[in-house]
Amino acid sequence: MVDPTSDLKDDVDEDDAPTCETCGEAIANESTHRVSTWVEDGSVRTAHFCDDACRESWDRE
């Protein structure tokens, strides 16, 4: 599996791509892809977004 957050932006199939936490769309090879990372209960958590608008609309709670 190719790391969907890599700088390569190639070889990421929609089946392997992360989905946007806000709209649910697959994020494959998008230059607007955003990721938020935080620590919760001792574990690292991540949330992927297809663009800044979805990131700003997201409510983690």
C-alpha positions as CSV (number, residue, x, y, z in Angstrom):
1,M,0.0,0.0,0.0
2,V,1.2,3.4,-0.9
3,D,1.3,6.0,1.9
4,P,-1.7,8.3,0.9
5,T,0.0,11.2,2.7
6,S,3.3,10.9,0.8
7,D,4.7,13.8,-1.3
8,L,4.6,11.6,-4.4
9,K,0.9,12.2,-5.1
10,D,0.9,9.2,-7.4
11,D,-0.1,5.5,-7.3
12,V,-2.8,6.1,-4.8
13,D,-5.9,4.2,-5.8
14,E,-9.3,5.4,-4.5
15,D,-9.7,2.0,-2.7
16,D,-6.6,2.7,-0.7
17,A,-7.1,6.4,-0.3
18,P,-8.4,8.0,3.0
19,T,-11.8,9.5,3.0
20,C,-12.7,13.1,4.0
21,E,-14.0,13.3,7.6
22,T,-16.5,15.9,6.6
23,C,-17.9,14.9,3.2
24,G,-16.9,11.3,2.9
25,E,-15.2,11.6,-0.5
26,A,-12.1,9.5,-1.2
27,I,-8.9,11.7,-1.3
28,A,-6.7,10.3,-4.0
29,N,-3.9,12.4,-5.5
30,E,-5.4,15.8,-4.4
31,S,-3.1,18.7,-3.8
32,T,-5.7,20.2,-1.5
33,H,-5.6,17.1,0.9
34,R,-5.3,18.2,4.6
35,V,-4.6,16.1,7.7
36,S,-5.1,17.0,11.3
37,T,-3.2,14.9,13.9
38,W,-3.7,14.9,17.7
39,V,-3.1,12.7,20.7
40,E,-6.1,11.2,22.5
41,D,-6.0,8.8,25.4
42,G,-2.3,8.1,24.6
43,S,-2.9,7.2,21.0
44,V,-2.2,9.3,17.9
45,R,-5.3,10.1,15.9
46,T,-5.6,11.5,12.4
47,A,-8.4,13.0,10.3
48,H,-8.2,13.6,6.6
49,F,-9.9,16.3,4.6
50,C,-10.3,17.0,0.9
51,D,-9.7,20.7,1.3
52,D,-9.5,23.6,3.7
53,A,-13.3,24.2,3.6
54,C,-14.0,20.7,4.8
55,R,-11.3,21.0,7.4
56,E,-12.8,24.2,8.8
57,S,-16.3,22.7,8.8
58,W,-15.2,19.6,10.8
59,D,-16.2,19.3,14.4
60,R,-14.0,16.7,16.2
61,E,-16.5,16.2,19.0
